[in-house]
Amino acid sequence: MSPKPTTVLELQRRLVFSLLRPVARLSRLFRLPLSTLEDLCRLAYFEELRRGGATPQAEVARIFGRSLRTVGQLEREYRDNFLAPEREIERTRRLEDALEAGPLTPADAARALGEPDAADEIRGVLEGLAAAGRAERHADGRFALNHAFASLVREDLTARIDGLNHQLDVVTAAILTRFFDERAPMIARTLSFVADPAVVEALGQKLAKELRAACGDAEDAALENGHPKRYGATLALAPMDVLKED
């Protein structure tokens, strides 16, 4: 058993490290290069500090321990849609087109794209597609398109990402309350169990309905009594085998 944190600074770092574990896990599943993960972490921190212009660039530079010039470059990258580099999107599309002709090894795919020296990079893209369900990894090392794949890139993607952000906001608020304001009303429970998938689907619908109704009753009572305070509740129910090791 690891020792308890002895300082506030140590506690802060442990909390951030724990919250980075899901990020690291997704990065592993998607085979993101470390440089990409570092860039995304840097951008996410920058976005949080600069949200609504709340933090001046000079203060951001002080917190980052970087020059104003570096912070200015981050600002330009953020404004230029850093999260969706055209070259990477185009390469993924070309790769999917190449796989339409049949299964390919990373080396074969690299040659098909005219990038014979980029087999390792192409392997990372292929493994990312496999992790997302867009491709399948064969035992012989080749990758093939999964034609049964239902694309997650739909017209409502922005709304779904916004919903994810809101859910994670609630989780973050619960963590801060649990560790730094134990007097405030807060609950966090995690249950692990085995069940039939059909039963779990019905269970999820039931829990969501009951949670929505209970929150609605609490809100009506608060508005009637004149003592409302904003709270957030989130429900997550998912198969845990998606996190299994390769």
C-alpha positions as a printed NumPy array, in Angstrom:
array([[  0.   ,   0.   ,   0.   ],
       [  1.416,   3.383,  -1.012],
       [  1.812,   6.033,   1.717],
       [ -0.729,   8.806,   2.044],
       [  0.142,  12.181,   0.496],
       [  2.041,  14.3  ,   2.998],
       [  1.615,  17.707,   1.353],
       [ -1.039,  19.559,  -0.607],
       [  1.349,  19.693,  -3.573],
       [  1.768,  15.914,  -3.52 ],
       [ -2.005,  15.454,  -3.328],
       [ -2.51 ,  17.805,  -6.279],
       [  0.   ,  15.881,  -8.366],
       [ -1.535,  12.529,  -7.461],
       [ -4.994,  13.726,  -8.465],
       [ -3.746,  15.028, -11.807],
       [ -1.821,  11.785, -12.377],
       [ -4.942,   9.718, -11.64 ],
       [ -7.002,  11.779, -14.069],
       [ -4.311,  11.384, -16.724],
       [ -4.602,   7.594, -16.57 ],
       [ -7.719,   7.503, -18.82 ],
       [ -5.894,   9.813, -21.246],
       [ -2.867,   7.521, -21.258],
       [ -5.079,   4.459, -21.705],
       [ -6.897,   5.924, -24.701],
       [ -3.558,   7.015, -26.15 ],
       [ -2.308,   3.44 , -25.826],
       [ -5.414,   2.021, -27.452],
       [ -5.211,   4.552, -30.297],
       [ -1.411,   4.198, -30.539],
       [ -0.855,   7.942, -30.372],
       [  2.794,   8.995, -30.593],
       [  4.134,  10.511, -27.376],
       [  4.757,  13.788, -29.223],
       [  1.059,  13.995, -30.145],
       [  0.008,  13.3  , -26.552],
       [  2.399,  15.976, -25.286],
       [  1.043,  18.481, -27.811],
       [ -2.556,  17.707, -26.832],
       [ -1.809,  18.05 , -23.11 ],
       [ -0.079,  21.36 , -23.736],
       [ -2.995,  22.611, -25.829],
       [ -5.616,  21.436, -23.326],
       [ -3.844,  23.258, -20.498],
       [ -3.489,  26.359, -22.658],
       [ -7.184,  26.273, -23.588],
       [ -8.178,  25.973, -19.939],
       [ -6.046,  28.933, -18.928],
       [ -7.13 ,  31.117, -21.841],
       [-10.822,  30.2  , -21.777],
       [-12.77 ,  33.421, -22.269],
       [ -9.537,  35.414, -22.041],
       [ -9.508,  34.828, -18.278],
       [ -5.721,  34.546, -18.045],
       [ -3.44 ,  37.058, -19.84 ],
       [ -0.716,  35.638, -22.066],
       [  1.973,  36.907, -19.691],
       [  0.446,  34.947, -16.805],
       [  0.117,  31.855, -19.   ],
       [  3.819,  32.155, -19.842],
       [  4.664,  32.385, -16.124],
       [  2.569,  29.298, -15.255],
       [  4.007,  27.334, -18.184],
       [  7.539,  28.459, -17.441],
       [  7.836,  29.407, -21.108],
       [  8.462,  32.58 , -23.07 ],
       [  5.747,  34.88 , -24.377],
       [  6.862,  33.886, -27.869],
       [  6.115,  30.212, -27.143],
       [  2.713,  31.092, -25.717],
       [  1.979,  33.192, -28.788],
       [  2.782,  30.186, -30.976],
       [  0.332,  28.079, -28.954],
       [ -2.306,  30.741, -29.49 ],
       [ -1.789,  30.567, -33.25 ],
       [ -1.887,  26.751, -33.254],
       [ -5.133,  26.787, -31.296],
       [ -6.748,  29.252, -33.683],
       [ -5.573,  27.245, -36.704],
       [ -7.587,  24.165, -35.667],
       [ -4.635,  22.295, -34.184],
       [ -6.833,  19.311, -33.248],
       [ -7.492,  18.358, -36.862],
       [ -4.265,  18.56 , -38.909],
       [ -5.191,  18.289, -42.574],
       [ -2.197,  16.063, -43.372],
       [ -3.165,  13.405, -40.809],
       [ -6.824,  13.422, -41.896],
       [ -5.83 ,  13.117, -45.557],
       [ -3.406,  10.263, -44.783],
       [ -6.116,   8.349, -42.891],
       [ -8.553,   8.737, -45.776],
       [ -5.952,   7.561, -48.291],
       [ -5.124,   4.63 , -46.036],
       [ -8.77 ,   3.576, -45.871],
       [ -8.958,   3.819, -49.654],
       [ -5.904,   1.543, -49.951],
       [ -7.491,  -1.018, -47.622],
       [-10.575,  -1.143, -49.807],
       [ -8.565,  -3.291, -52.225],
       [ -7.84 ,  -5.856, -49.508],
       [ -5.873,  -6.504, -46.293],
       [ -2.416,  -4.933, -46.069],
       [  0.561,  -5.06 , -43.751],
       [  1.821,  -1.693, -42.478],
       [  4.75 ,  -1.934, -44.919],
       [  2.43 ,  -2.696, -47.854],
       [  0.14 ,   0.148, -46.818],
       [  3.094,   2.551, -46.587],
       [  4.159,   1.63 , -50.125],
       [  0.576,   2.   , -51.361],
       [  0.528,   5.546, -49.959],
       [  3.874,   6.347, -51.554],
       [  5.563,   6.594, -48.134],
       [  7.726,   3.435, -48.003],
       [  9.865,   4.813, -45.165],
       [  6.859,   5.583, -42.937],
       [  5.801,   2.015, -42.118],
       [  6.04 ,   2.583, -38.355],
       [  3.865,   5.702, -38.549],
       [  1.367,   3.886, -40.783],
       [  1.269,   1.007, -38.284],
       [  0.25 ,   3.494, -35.581],
       [ -2.579,   4.83 , -37.763],
       [ -3.752,   1.292, -38.584],
       [ -3.743,   0.28 , -34.924],
       [ -5.706,   3.42 , -34.113],
       [ -8.293,   2.485, -36.736],
       [ -8.441,  -1.033, -35.279],
       [ -8.945,   0.325, -31.757],
       [-11.837,   2.466, -33.043],
       [-13.428,  -0.523, -34.817],
       [-12.851,   0.881, -38.32 ],
       [-10.285,  -1.822, -39.156],
       [ -9.538,  -5.389, -38.089],
       [ -6.127,  -6.811, -37.219],
       [ -5.507, -10.275, -38.718],
       [ -3.312, -12.919, -37.11 ],
       [ -0.811, -12.653, -39.996],
       [ -0.156,  -8.984, -39.221],
       [ -2.332,  -7.569, -41.982],
       [ -5.098,  -5.037, -41.436],
       [ -8.462,  -5.003, -43.199],
       [-11.363,  -2.594, -43.263],
       [-14.311,  -3.512, -41.082],
       [-17.233,  -2.903, -43.453],
       [-19.726,  -3.475, -40.639],
       [-18.306,  -0.445, -38.83 ],
       [-20.82 ,   2.275, -38.041],
       [-18.863,   5.515, -38.243],
       [-18.796,   7.552, -35.059],
       [-18.167,  10.716, -37.074],
       [-21.757,  11.816, -37.441],
       [-23.373,  15.189, -37.84 ],
       [-24.014,  15.347, -34.082],
       [-20.35 ,  14.796, -33.151],
       [-19.979,  18.309, -31.74 ],
       [-22.992,  17.802, -29.47 ],
       [-21.694,  14.422, -28.32 ],
       [-18.257,  15.828, -27.494],
       [-19.96 ,  18.647, -25.597],
       [-21.902,  16.031, -23.624],
       [-18.662,  14.207, -22.829],
       [-17.058,  17.44 , -21.641],
       [-20.046,  18.131, -19.391],
       [-19.906,  14.635, -17.915],
       [-16.198,  14.99 , -17.17 ],
       [-16.842,  18.411, -15.605],
       [-19.153,  16.711, -13.106],
       [-16.534,  14.037, -12.361],
       [-13.867,  16.733, -11.837],
       [-16.158,  18.698,  -9.517],
       [-16.852,  15.539,  -7.505],
       [-13.108,  14.901,  -7.115],
       [-12.378,  18.449,  -5.979],
       [-15.258,  18.3  ,  -3.498],
       [-14.219,  14.916,  -2.127],
       [-10.623,  15.933,  -1.468],
       [-10.895,  19.644,  -0.687],
       [-14.427,  20.356,   0.614],
       [-15.778,  17.299,   2.416],
       [-18.528,  19.356,   4.061],
       [-20.332,  19.855,   0.743],
       [-22.916,  17.227,  -0.306],
       [-21.295,  14.838,  -2.761],
       [-21.465,  11.153,  -3.595],
       [-19.217,   8.984,  -5.758],
       [-19.795,   5.257,  -6.016],
       [-18.397,   2.677,  -8.408],
       [-19.766,  -0.859,  -8.665],
       [-18.287,  -3.756, -10.642],
       [-20.477,  -6.731, -11.502],
       [-21.192,  -9.395, -14.11 ],
       [-24.506,  -9.607, -15.942],
       [-26.184, -10.503, -19.214],
       [-25.812,  -7.683, -21.799],
       [-29.562,  -7.579, -22.452],
       [-30.246,  -7.172, -18.736],
       [-27.645,  -4.418, -18.456],
       [-29.204,  -2.462, -21.33 ],
       [-32.573,  -2.47 , -19.558],
       [-30.863,  -1.623, -16.262],
       [-29.179,   1.4  , -17.802],
       [-32.443,   2.748, -19.188],
       [-34.128,   2.25 , -15.832],
       [-31.355,   3.97 , -13.878],
       [-31.267,   6.932, -16.269],
       [-35.036,   7.365, -16.006],
       [-35.011,   7.181, -12.205],
       [-32.051,   9.554, -11.917],
       [-33.694,  12.092, -14.214],
       [-36.926,  11.961, -12.212],
       [-35.174,  12.283,  -8.838],
       [-33.115,  15.276, -10.015],
       [-36.276,  16.89 , -11.375],
       [-38.04 ,  16.47 ,  -8.022],
       [-35.067,  17.984,  -6.173],
       [-34.994,  20.949,  -8.549],
       [-38.736,  21.596,  -8.176],
       [-38.389,  21.556,  -4.38 ],
       [-35.434,  23.948,  -4.435],
       [-37.188,  26.414,  -6.736],
       [-40.259,  26.308,  -4.519],
       [-38.244,  26.872,  -1.317],
       [-36.098,  29.579,  -2.869],
       [-32.746,  27.932,  -2.018],
       [-31.406,  26.596,  -5.345],
       [-27.749,  25.732,  -5.861],
       [-26.326,  24.204,  -9.02 ],
       [-25.358,  20.496,  -8.857],
       [-24.429,  17.926, -11.451],
       [-25.071,  14.192, -11.601],
       [-23.624,  11.765, -14.119],
       [-24.327,   8.11 , -14.866],
       [-21.854,   5.817, -16.616],
       [-22.465,   2.142, -17.337],
       [-20.128,   0.318, -19.716],
       [-18.485,  -3.057, -20.445],
       [-15.057,  -3.088, -18.832],
       [-13.455,  -5.457, -21.333],
       [-12.882,  -2.57 , -23.75 ],
       [ -9.969,  -1.613, -21.456],
       [ -8.296,  -5.012, -21.68 ],
       [ -4.617,  -5.22 , -22.471],
       [ -3.536,  -6.118, -25.99 ]])
